[in-house]
Amino acid sequence: MYPEYMVAPIREDLTSAGFEQLMTPEEVENVLSEKEGTVLVAINSVCGCAASKARPALKMAISSADKKPSKMITVFAGMEADAVSKAREYMLPYPPSSPSIALFKNGELVHIIERHHIEGNDLVRIVDNLKGAFEANC
């Protein structure tokens, strides 16, 4: 666990862009068990690739996409472990990955971007990847 004063600005990076910060497994379950609409899930992290690529890509894709998810949520790896674990249950069979980004449509996982897709890629490609997933599913 990190001190809250350290992660508060990192949380705000996504919440200020319209993401809802979920803190409990029950909150995650309530959102991801919905069978209608699209939900974008960001597993946030303090790591450098979250700061330099994942969060900027999410914000750029959301602000420039023609089609957008119905709901956007985030959980914070290294902080709310139970909420993160619950979100990861919905992302199976993919292994735990922080940061990561998942898109659900009508309760089904339809797109995922794992850490190795983030840290080994450039920002524009991640944005294009997200926008393509939005276009196809939202």
C-alpha positions as MATLAB code, in Angstrom:
seq = 'MYPEYMVAPIREDLTSAGFEQLMTPEEVENVLSEKEGTVLVAINSVCGCAASKARPALKMAISSADKKPSKMITVFAGMEADAVSKAREYMLPYPPSSPSIALFKNGELVHIIERHHIEGNDLVRIVDNLKGAFEANC';
ca = [
       0.000    0.000    0.000;
       1.125    3.496   -0.804;
       0.409    6.595    1.271;
      -2.848    8.197    0.137;
      -1.178   11.586   -0.330;
       1.018    9.941   -2.978;
      -1.772    8.346   -4.962;
      -4.384   11.119   -4.666;
      -3.060   13.062   -7.684;
      -2.718    9.809   -9.650;
      -6.354    8.928   -8.899;
      -7.401   12.445   -9.880;
      -5.655   12.087  -13.226;
      -8.422    9.677  -14.261;
     -11.342   10.872  -12.134;
     -10.954   14.385  -13.550;
     -11.350   12.800  -17.008;
     -14.668   11.192  -16.066;
     -13.628    7.872  -14.550;
     -15.360    6.719  -11.374;
     -12.917    5.474   -8.713;
     -14.204    2.218   -7.215;
     -12.937    1.255   -3.786;
     -14.662   -2.037   -2.909;
     -15.286   -5.389   -4.565;
     -19.019   -4.772   -4.182;
     -18.785   -1.556   -6.208;
     -16.839   -3.380   -8.925;
     -19.322   -6.255   -8.979;
     -22.278   -3.864   -9.221;
     -20.832   -2.220  -12.329;
     -19.289   -5.219  -14.098;
     -22.270   -7.501  -13.553;
     -24.468   -5.148  -15.600;
     -25.561   -6.804  -18.840;
     -26.232   -3.649  -20.871;
     -23.895   -0.994  -22.176;
     -20.149   -0.670  -22.339;
     -17.765   -0.262  -19.429;
     -14.139    0.822  -19.726;
     -12.007   -0.390  -16.807;
      -8.605    1.099  -16.035;
      -6.407   -0.648  -13.517;
      -4.344    2.313  -12.413;
      -0.825    2.114  -11.025;
       2.029    4.246   -9.724;
       4.434    2.839  -12.313;
       6.071    4.894  -15.037;
       4.222    3.267  -17.935;
       0.896    4.156  -16.298;
       2.029    7.771  -15.964;
       3.640    8.145  -19.377;
       1.372    5.971  -21.519;
      -1.723    4.370  -19.977;
      -3.382    7.385  -18.353;
      -2.491    9.812  -21.171;
      -3.740    7.309  -23.769;
      -7.013    6.838  -21.911;
      -7.600   10.582  -21.666;
      -6.643   11.207  -25.300;
      -8.828    8.366  -26.598;
     -11.837    9.458  -24.549;
     -11.509   13.098  -25.542;
     -11.094   12.410  -29.262;
     -13.233    9.316  -29.940;
     -16.528    9.596  -31.802;
     -17.950    6.627  -29.887;
     -17.319    6.278  -26.154;
     -18.078    3.737  -23.434;
     -21.272    4.208  -21.424;
     -19.333    4.061  -18.175;
     -15.673    4.428  -17.187;
     -14.305    3.057  -13.931;
     -10.913    2.710  -12.326;
      -9.393    0.665   -9.522;
      -5.949    1.270   -8.088;
      -3.391   -1.550   -7.933;
      -1.390   -1.451   -4.723;
      -4.201    0.251   -2.830;
      -7.669   -1.326   -2.904;
      -6.505   -4.918   -3.304;
      -9.961   -6.485   -2.974;
     -11.512   -4.179   -5.576;
      -8.620   -4.847   -7.971;
      -8.944   -8.607   -7.415;
     -12.657   -8.454   -8.200;
     -12.008   -6.507  -11.419;
      -9.348   -9.028  -12.421;
     -11.813  -11.887  -11.958;
     -13.850  -10.368  -14.779;
     -10.700  -10.154  -16.944;
      -9.902  -13.863  -16.798;
      -8.290  -15.725  -18.509;
      -5.849  -12.831  -18.792;
      -3.246  -12.744  -16.003;
      -3.055   -9.842  -13.532;
      -1.510   -6.806  -15.161;
      -0.925   -3.295  -13.827;
      -1.623   -1.064  -15.511;
      -4.192   -2.560  -17.825;
      -7.290   -1.448  -19.680;
     -10.359   -3.556  -20.414;
     -13.560   -2.909  -22.326;
     -16.746   -4.790  -21.506;
     -19.858   -4.865  -23.670;
     -23.123   -6.160  -22.259;
     -21.228   -7.831  -19.425;
     -18.643   -9.561  -21.634;
     -14.938   -8.746  -21.954;
     -14.426   -7.653  -25.571;
     -11.021   -5.936  -25.506;
      -7.988   -5.839  -23.228;
      -4.701   -4.001  -23.230;
      -2.168   -5.550  -20.866;
       0.932   -3.953  -19.376;
       3.216   -5.468  -22.032;
       1.046   -3.813  -24.710;
       1.435   -0.493  -22.903;
       5.096   -0.353  -21.914;
       6.304   -1.711  -25.259;
       4.208    0.593  -27.399;
       4.052    4.265  -28.245;
       1.273    6.550  -27.045;
      -0.359    7.079  -30.449;
      -0.699    3.343  -31.049;
      -2.354    2.840  -27.668;
      -4.777    5.701  -28.377;
      -5.575    4.249  -31.808;
      -6.052    0.802  -30.259;
      -8.551    2.206  -27.747;
     -10.413    4.272  -30.322;
     -10.698    1.207  -32.564;
     -12.144   -0.794  -29.677;
     -14.636    2.004  -28.935;
     -15.641    2.225  -32.595;
     -16.228   -1.524  -32.812;
     -18.044   -1.941  -29.499;
     -19.625    1.302  -28.255;
];
